């Protein structure tokens, strides 16, 4: 995509699309938005291993699983029969903090996965009274890129992260989401 120039500032098309979406959807993060090359959080496991969260993945953790940021696009509503949400007031920065805590509890599993080049998947990881589904990729073809455009050794990527059930976690179906969309005016 070609960037555009607005008031002397170069803007990427994805940034313009994100702004347009937010303006038309009361500030909600755009569905399927964000960059895979932009790292928004790095969790240090040890001196050799980091787990990164990309902007695109973070957007998904939020626009798929927070009431505040849920993308009320019909495709997002229809993607699964039932969705789970973080507690109602959860912000994107709180999602990162929660992810950091969960990653901290997984250090030995992450070291093992990186050492064997395997992907860590859990559909029922328990931490702090909540059950999570998460996927940590250790495939170098999917991991972070350094300034030279090369993948960094020892980097894993948190690709999927959301609550399944526990204290404050909401479970809603498509009808609930449609009603919520109407009530929020989105």
N, C-alpha and C positions, 0 to 999 in steps of 0.2 A: 504494500500500500504506500502511496505517495503521501508524505506529510503535507499539511497545508500551512500557510503563513497567515497568522491573524495577529494584528497589532504588533508586528515585528517578532513574534514568537512562533517558533516552529512547533506544530502540534501533529502528533501521529493520528491517523484516522481512527485507531482504536480509542484514543483519548477523546476524540470528538464524539464517537458513538457512545462512549460511556457517559459523557456529559449530557448528551441528548436524551439517553435513557433515564438518567437521574432526574432531569428536568421534567420529564413526562410521567415519572413514576414515583413522585414524592421522595426523591433522594435514594431510592433503593439501588443497590449494586446491580448492574446489568447481568442478565442471564448469560452464562457461558462467556464472560468477559475476563480480562486480565491477561498478563503476559507470562509465558512459561520461562522466559529468560530473566524476569525480574524477581529477585529473592526478597521477600518481606520479613523473613525471620530465619535465623540460624541457631540451631540447638547444638552445642558442643557436647559430644559423647565422651571423647578423650582427645589426646593430642593428635591423633590420626584420623578421627572420624567426626563428621558433622552431619546433621540432618537439616535439610533446608525445607522451607515452605515457600512455594512460588506464589506470585500474585494471583495467577489463575486458580491454583488449588485453594488458596485462602478465600477467594471470591466464592468458590463452590461451597466451601465449608459454611459460609455465611448465607449466600443466596439460596441454598438448598435447605438450611437448617436453623435459621434464626427468623423469628417473626418480624423483627425490625428490618432485616435486609432481604427477606424472601422475595425472589423474582416471581411475581404473579403472572408470568407468561403462561399461556395455556399449556404449552409443551412441558413446562416445569411442573405444573399442577398435575398433568396426566402421566408423568414419567413413572410413577409407582402407585400402587393402590393405597398405600399408607406412608406418611412421612413422619419423621420425628424431629423435634425442635429443642434447642437449648432453652433454658428458662427464658421467659418473655423479655426481660430487660437486658439480655446478654448482648454486648457490643462486639464488633469485629476484633478490637484489641483484647477483650476478655477471652475470645475464642483462641487467640494466639497464646495467651497465658495458660489456658487450660491445656492446650496441645503441648506446651513446654513442660508442664507438670507430668503429663502422661508419658512423654518421651523420656523424661528423667527416670521414670519407673521402669523403663524398658531398656536401659543401657546394655545389660548383658545380652539380651535378645538381638539388639541392633548390632553389637559387635560380632555376634555369631553369624547373623545374616550377611553382613558386609564381608566377613571372612570367607563365607562359602559362596558369595555372589548370588544369594537367593533373595526373594522378596518376602518380607514379613507381612503376613495377613492374619488378622484376628477379627472375628465377628462378635466376640464376647469378652473383650478385655475389661476387667474390673479395676476401677481406680476412683477413690474418693466417693464411694456410694453410687457411682454411675457406671453403666456398661457402655462401652464404645465399640464401634466398628472402625478399623483403621488398616491402611496399607502403607507400608514403607518400602519403596523401590530401592534396590541397590544395584540395578542394572546401569552401567555407566552410559549407555545410550540415552537414558532418560534423566540423568542427574545434572547438577549445576554446571554451568560453563564459566570458565575463568576469563580474565580480561583478554587473553589471547585467542579465545574462541574454542578452547579445548576443555574437555570434561576433566574435572578435578578428581584425583584418586581419593578414596575414602569418604566420598560424599553420598549420602542417601537422601531420598526425597519423600516427605510425607504427602502422599497423593490422595488419600481418602481419610476422612476423620469426621465422625459425627456420633452423637449420643443415640443409644438404642432405648434405654430405659434407666430410671433411677430418680433420685430426688430432683423435683422441679422439671423433669423432662416431659414434654408434651407429645402425644401421639395423635395425629389427625388424618382423616381420609380426604378424598377429593371434594366431597360435599362441604366439609369443614373449611377447606382452603378456599373454595368458591365463596362461601359466606364471609370468611375473613377478608377476602379481597374486596368484597362489596362494602363491608363495615369500615375498612380502612380507607376506602375511596381510591384504591389503586387499580 
